[in-house]
Amino acid sequence: MIGNRDLKKYSEKVDEDYASFLEDFWEFITSIYPRVFTKQTHYAIYDDHIPFLKKGIPITELIDFQYPCWYRIKYALDKCSAQSL
């Protein structure tokens, strides 16, 4: 869910218990890929990565929820980018 041609990934809103790891992650990733990753948040994501965070395993989920082809028939190779992957 991050291989799209016009990738723009926003930080996730999470419980304060996990904020330290994610702040460090986003500080790092936005310094390397500022065109793609932003610390601005759009969504609170509660998905299968949360149990890992609860166990102390540092993890985040990289999903571009703004991607219009996500799970649609128009999702084809011309909408993907190996570079963003």
DSSP file (Angstrom, degrees, kcal/mol; ACC not computed):
  #  RESIDUE AA STRUCTURE BP1 BP2  ACC     N-H-->O    O-->H-N    N-H-->O    O-->H-N    TCO  KAPPA ALPHA  PHI   PSI    X-CA   Y-CA   Z-CA
    1    1 A M              0   0    0      0, 0.0    63,-1.6     0, 0.0    66,-0.1   0.000 360.0 360.0 360.0  16.7    0.0    0.0    0.0
    2    2 A I        +     0   0    0     61,-0.2     5,-0.1     1,-0.1    61,-0.1   0.243 360.0  89.5-126.6  11.3    3.0    2.3   -0.4
    3    3 A G        +     0   0    0     82,-0.1    78,-3.6     3,-0.1    82,-0.2   0.197  56.6 128.4 -95.4  17.1    4.0    1.5   -4.0
    4    4 A N  B >   -A   80   0A   0     76,-0.3     3,-0.9    80,-0.1    76,-0.3  -0.376  66.9-120.2 -78.0 156.2    1.8    4.1   -5.7
    5    5 A R  T 3  S+     0   0    0     74,-2.4     2,-0.3     1,-0.3    75,-0.1   0.841 108.9  37.7 -63.4 -38.4    3.2    6.5   -8.2
    6    6 A D  T 3  S-     0   0    0     73,-0.3    -1,-0.3     2,-0.1    -2,-0.1  -0.426  84.9-177.7-112.8  56.3    2.3    9.7   -6.3
    7    7 A L    <   +     0   0    0     -3,-0.9     2,-0.3    -2,-0.3    -5,-0.1  -0.303  12.8 167.9 -63.1 131.5    3.0    8.6   -2.7
    8    8 A K        -     0   0    0     -2,-0.1     2,-0.5     2,-0.0    58,-0.3  -0.907  13.5-168.2-141.8 113.8    2.3   11.0    0.1
    9    9 A K  E     -b   37   0B   0     27,-3.0    29,-2.3    -2,-0.3     2,-0.3  -0.912   3.0-159.3-113.7 125.5    2.4    9.4    3.6
   10   10 A Y  E     -b   38   0B   0     -2,-0.5    31,-0.2    53,-0.3    53,-0.2  -0.691  28.3-101.3 -98.2 151.7    1.1   11.2    6.7
   11   11 A S  E     -b   41   0B   0     29,-1.5    31,-1.0    27,-1.0    32,-0.6  -0.308  39.7-118.7 -65.2 154.2    2.0   10.4   10.2
   12   12 A E  E     -b   43   0B   0     29,-0.2     2,-0.5    30,-0.1    32,-0.2  -0.726  14.4-123.5 -97.8 148.7   -0.5    8.4   12.3
   13   13 A K  E     +b   44   0B   0     30,-2.8    32,-0.8    -2,-0.3     2,-0.3  -0.778  43.8 168.5 -86.0 128.9   -2.2    9.6   15.4
   14   14 A V        -     0   0    0     -2,-0.5     5,-0.1    30,-0.1    32,-0.1  -0.876  40.3 -75.2-137.6 169.2   -1.6    7.1   18.2
   15   15 A D    >   -     0   0    0     -2,-0.3     3,-2.0     1,-0.1     4,-0.4  -0.315  47.1-114.0 -59.8 146.1   -1.9    6.7   21.9
   16   16 A E  G >  S+     0   0    0      1,-0.3     3,-0.9     2,-0.2     4,-0.5   0.753 111.3  72.5 -56.8 -26.2    0.7    8.6   24.0
   17   17 A D  G 3  S+     0   0    0      1,-0.2    -1,-0.3     2,-0.1     3,-0.1   0.778 107.8  33.6 -60.9 -25.7    2.2    5.3   25.1
   18   18 A Y  G <> S+     0   0    0     -3,-2.0     4,-1.6     1,-0.1    -1,-0.2   0.358  89.8  99.7-110.7   2.7    3.6    4.8   21.6
   19   19 A A  H <> S+     0   0    0     -3,-0.9     4,-2.8    -4,-0.4     5,-0.2   0.835  73.4  61.9 -63.9 -35.7    4.3    8.4   20.7
   20   20 A S  H  > S+     0   0    0     -4,-0.5     4,-2.0     1,-0.2    -1,-0.2   0.939 106.8  42.7 -59.7 -51.1    8.1    8.3   21.5
   21   21 A F  H  > S+     0   0    0      1,-0.2     4,-2.6    -3,-0.2    -1,-0.2   0.936 116.5  48.1 -60.3 -46.9    9.0    5.6   18.9
   22   22 A L  H  X S+     0   0    0     -4,-1.6     4,-2.8     1,-0.2     5,-0.2   0.858 108.4  53.6 -67.7 -34.7    6.8    7.2   16.2
   23   23 A E  H  X S+     0   0    0     -4,-2.8     4,-2.0     2,-0.2    -1,-0.2   0.925 111.7  46.2 -62.3 -43.3    8.1   10.7   16.8
   24   24 A D  H  X S+     0   0    0     -4,-2.0     4,-2.1    -5,-0.2    -2,-0.2   0.920 113.1  49.9 -63.5 -44.5   11.7    9.3   16.3
   25   25 A F  H  X S+     0   0    0     -4,-2.6     4,-3.0     1,-0.2     5,-0.2   0.942 113.2  44.8 -60.0 -49.4   10.6    7.3   13.2
   26   26 A W  H  X S+     0   0    0     -4,-2.8     4,-2.0     1,-0.2     5,-0.2   0.834 109.8  55.1 -69.4 -31.8    8.9   10.3   11.6
   27   27 A E  H  X S+     0   0    0     -4,-2.0     4,-0.9    -5,-0.2    -1,-0.2   0.929 114.6  41.6 -62.3 -44.1   11.8   12.6   12.5
   28   28 A F  H  X S+     0   0    0     -4,-2.1     4,-1.1     2,-0.2     3,-0.4   0.954 116.6  45.1 -67.2 -53.1   14.1   10.2   10.7
   29   29 A I  H  X S+     0   0    0     -4,-3.0     4,-2.8     1,-0.2     8,-0.2   0.849 111.4  52.1 -68.2 -35.1   12.0    9.4    7.6
   30   30 A T  H  < S+     0   0    0     -4,-2.0    -1,-0.2    -5,-0.2    -2,-0.2   0.781 106.0  55.7 -72.5 -24.0   11.0   13.0    6.9
   31   31 A S  H  < S+     0   0    0     -4,-0.9    -1,-0.2    -3,-0.4    -2,-0.2   0.798 116.3  36.8 -74.3 -26.9   14.6   14.0    7.0
   32   32 A I  H  < S+     0   0    0     -4,-1.1    -2,-0.2    -3,-0.2    -3,-0.1   0.874 133.9  20.6 -89.7 -43.7   15.4   11.5    4.3
   33   33 A Y    >X  +     0   0    0     -4,-2.8     4,-2.7    -5,-0.2     3,-0.9  -0.557  66.7 158.3-126.4  66.0   12.2   11.6    2.1
   34   34 A P  T 34 S+     0   0    0      0, 0.0    -1,-0.1     0, 0.0    -4,-0.1   0.748  73.1  59.4 -66.6 -22.1   10.6   15.0    2.8
   35   35 A R  T 34 S+     0   0    0     -3,-0.1     3,-0.1     1,-0.1    -5,-0.1   0.800 118.4  28.8 -73.0 -27.8    8.7   15.0   -0.4
   36   36 A V  T <4 S+     0   0    0     -3,-0.9   -27,-3.0     1,-0.1     2,-0.4   0.848 116.9  53.2-100.1 -44.5    6.9   11.7    0.4
   37   37 A F  E  <  +b    9   0B   0     -4,-2.7     2,-0.3    -8,-0.2   -27,-0.2  -0.796  59.7 179.7-104.2 137.1    6.7   11.6    4.2
   38   38 A T  E     -b   10   0B   0    -29,-2.3   -27,-1.0    -2,-0.4    -3,-0.0  -0.978  33.0-137.7-133.5 147.6    5.2   14.4    6.4
   39   39 A K  E    S+     0   0B   0     -2,-0.3     2,-0.1   -29,-0.2   -29,-0.1   0.571  73.6 111.8 -78.5  -8.3    4.7   14.7   10.2
   40   40 A Q  E     -     0   0B   0      1,-0.1   -29,-1.5     2,-0.0     2,-0.3  -0.444  64.9-137.7 -63.7 136.4    1.3   16.1    9.5
   41   41 A T  E     +b   11   0B   0    -31,-0.2   -29,-0.2     1,-0.1     3,-0.1  -0.758  34.8 162.2-102.1 147.0   -1.4   13.7   10.7
   42   42 A H  E     +     0   0B   0    -31,-1.0     2,-0.3    -2,-0.3    -1,-0.1   0.571  63.5  30.6-125.2 -30.0   -4.6   12.8    9.0
   43   43 A Y  E     -b   12   0B   0    -32,-0.6   -30,-2.8     2,-0.0     2,-0.6  -0.939  58.7-134.8-137.3 151.6   -5.7    9.5   10.6
   44   44 A A  E     -b   13   0B   0     -2,-0.3     2,-0.6   -32,-0.2   -30,-0.1  -0.956  33.9-156.8 -98.6 122.4   -5.7    7.5   13.7
   45   45 A I        +     0   0    0    -32,-0.8     2,-0.6    -2,-0.6    16,-0.1  -0.897  19.9 176.8-110.1 116.6   -4.9    4.0   12.6
   46   46 A Y        +     0   0    0     -2,-0.6     2,-0.2   -32,-0.1    -2,-0.0  -0.914  34.4 127.3-115.9 103.0   -5.8    1.0   14.8
   47   47 A D  S >  S-     0   0    0     -2,-0.6     3,-1.6    14,-0.0    -2,-0.0  -0.583  75.4 -58.2-139.5-163.6   -4.8   -2.0   12.8
   48   48 A D  T 3  S+     0   0    0      1,-0.3     4,-0.3    -2,-0.2    -2,-0.0   0.505 121.4  67.6 -70.3  -2.7   -2.8   -5.2   13.2
   49   49 A H  T 3> S+     0   0    0      1,-0.1     4,-1.6     2,-0.1     3,-0.5   0.695  81.6  77.1 -86.0 -19.1    0.4   -3.3   14.2
   50   50 A I  H <> S+     0   0    0     -3,-1.6     4,-2.5     1,-0.2     5,-0.2   0.887  87.4  56.2 -61.5 -43.4   -1.0   -2.1   17.5
   51   51 A P  H  > S+     0   0    0      0, 0.0     4,-1.2     0, 0.0    -1,-0.2   0.864 106.4  52.7 -58.2 -32.9   -0.5   -5.4   19.4
   52   52 A F  H  4>S+     0   0    0     -3,-0.5     5,-2.7    -4,-0.3     3,-0.4   0.924 108.8  48.9 -66.1 -43.6    3.2   -5.2   18.5
   53   53 A L  H ><5S+     0   0    0     -4,-1.6     3,-1.7     1,-0.2    -1,-0.2   0.903 107.7  55.2 -60.3 -41.1    3.4   -1.7   19.9
   54   54 A K  H 3<5S+     0   0    0     -4,-2.5    -1,-0.2     1,-0.3    -2,-0.2   0.794 106.5  51.5 -63.2 -27.9    1.7   -2.9   23.1
   55   55 A K  T 3<5S-     0   0    0     -4,-1.2    -1,-0.3    -3,-0.4    -2,-0.2   0.381 124.9-103.3 -88.9   3.3    4.3   -5.6   23.4
   56   56 A G  T < 5S+     0   0    0     -3,-1.7    -3,-0.2     1,-0.3    -2,-0.1   0.590  76.6 138.3  88.0  10.5    7.1   -3.0   23.1
   57   57 A I      < -     0   0    0     -5,-2.7     2,-0.4    -6,-0.2    -1,-0.3  -0.813  55.8-126.9 -91.3 116.7    8.0   -3.9   19.5
   58   58 A P        +     0   0    0      0, 0.0     2,-0.3     0, 0.0    -5,-0.1  -0.477  51.1 141.0 -68.4 122.0    8.6   -0.7   17.5
   59   59 A I        -     0   0    0     -2,-0.4     2,-0.3   -10,-0.1   -37,-0.1  -0.989  27.6-172.8-156.6 151.7    6.5   -0.7   14.4
   60   60 A T        -     0   0    0     -2,-0.3     2,-0.5   -35,-0.0   -10,-0.0  -0.926  25.2-119.9-140.7 169.3    4.3    1.6   12.3
   61   61 A E        -     0   0    0     -2,-0.3     2,-0.9     2,-0.1   -16,-0.0  -0.952  14.7-154.4-116.5 128.0    2.0    1.0    9.4
   62   62 A L        +     0   0    0     -2,-0.5     2,-0.4     2,-0.1   -51,-0.1  -0.790  34.0 146.5-106.5  92.2    2.7    2.7    6.0
   63   63 A I        -     0   0    0     -2,-0.9     2,-1.1   -53,-0.2   -53,-0.3  -0.992  41.7-144.6-126.2 130.6   -0.6    3.0    4.2
   64   64 A D    >   -     0   0    0    -63,-1.6     3,-1.5    -2,-0.4     6,-0.1  -0.784  19.0-179.7 -93.0  94.2   -1.4    5.9    1.9
   65   65 A F  T 3  S+     0   0    0     -2,-1.1    -1,-0.2     1,-0.3   -56,-0.1   0.617  76.7  65.8 -71.5 -11.6   -5.1    6.3    2.6
   66   66 A Q  T 3  S+     0   0    0    -58,-0.3    -1,-0.3    -3,-0.1   -57,-0.1   0.520  72.0 116.3 -84.2  -6.2   -5.3    9.2    0.1
   67   67 A Y    X   -     0   0    0     -3,-1.5     3,-1.3     1,-0.2   -60,-0.0  -0.516  54.3-157.6 -72.0 114.2   -4.5    6.8   -2.8
   68   68 A P  T 3  S+     0   0    0      0, 0.0    -1,-0.2     0, 0.0     7,-0.1   0.680  87.2  54.4 -69.8 -17.8   -7.6    6.7   -5.1
   69   69 A C  T >  S+     0   0    0     10,-0.1     3,-1.9     5,-0.1     6,-0.3   0.431  73.1 135.1 -94.5   0.8   -6.9    3.3   -6.7
   70   70 A W  T <  S-     0   0    0     -3,-1.3     3,-0.1     1,-0.3     4,-0.1  -0.313  86.6 -12.0 -59.5 120.4   -6.6    1.4   -3.4
   71   71 A Y  T 3  S+     0   0    0      1,-0.2     2,-0.3    -2,-0.1    -1,-0.3   0.830 110.2 123.4  55.6  38.3   -8.5   -1.9   -3.7
   72   72 A R  S X  S-     0   0    0     -3,-1.9     3,-1.8     1,-0.1    -1,-0.2  -0.862  75.9-115.0-123.3 159.6  -10.2   -0.8   -7.0
   73   73 A I  T 3  S+     0   0    0     -2,-0.3    -4,-0.1     1,-0.3    -1,-0.1   0.786 113.6  64.9 -64.1 -26.6  -10.2   -2.3  -10.4
   74   74 A K  T 3  S+     0   0    0     -4,-0.1     2,-1.0     2,-0.1    -1,-0.3   0.504  70.8 112.9 -76.3  -1.6   -8.2    0.7  -11.8
   75   75 A Y    <   +     0   0    0     -3,-1.8     2,-0.3    -6,-0.3    -5,-0.0  -0.614  48.3 145.8 -71.1 103.2   -5.3   -0.4   -9.5
   76   76 A A    >   -     0   0    0     -2,-1.0     3,-2.3     1,-0.0     4,-0.3  -0.825  65.8 -89.0-138.2 172.2   -2.8   -1.4  -12.3
   77   77 A L  G >  S+     0   0    0      1,-0.3     3,-1.5    -2,-0.3    -2,-0.0   0.805 120.6  62.8 -57.1 -32.5    0.9   -1.3  -13.0
   78   78 A D  G 3  S+     0   0    0      1,-0.3    -1,-0.3     3,-0.0    -3,-0.1   0.644 102.4  52.2 -70.1 -11.2    0.7    2.2  -14.5
   79   79 A K  G <  S+     0   0    0     -3,-2.3   -74,-2.4    -5,-0.1   -73,-0.3   0.419 101.1  81.8 -97.7  -1.9   -0.5    3.5  -11.1
   80   80 A C  B <   -A    4   0A   0     -3,-1.5     2,-0.4    -4,-0.3   -76,-0.3  -0.630  58.3-159.4-107.4 161.6    2.5    1.9   -9.3
   81   81 A S     >  -     0   0    0    -78,-3.6     4,-1.2    -2,-0.2     3,-0.1  -0.960  15.2-159.7-142.8 121.7    6.1    2.9   -8.7
   82   82 A A  T  4 S+     0   0    0     -2,-0.4    -1,-0.1     1,-0.2   -78,-0.1   0.825  96.6  61.8 -65.6 -29.9    9.0    0.7   -7.8
   83   83 A Q  T  4 S+     0   0    0      1,-0.2    -1,-0.2     2,-0.2   -78,-0.1   0.900 103.9  45.7 -64.6 -41.5   10.8    3.8   -6.6
   84   84 A S  T  4        0   0    0      1,-0.3    -1,-0.2   -81,-0.2    -2,-0.2   0.781 360.0 360.0 -74.0 -24.2    8.1    4.6   -3.9
   85   85 A L     <        0   0    0     -4,-1.2    -1,-0.3   -82,-0.2    -2,-0.2   0.499 360.0 360.0 -69.0 360.0    8.1    1.0   -2.8
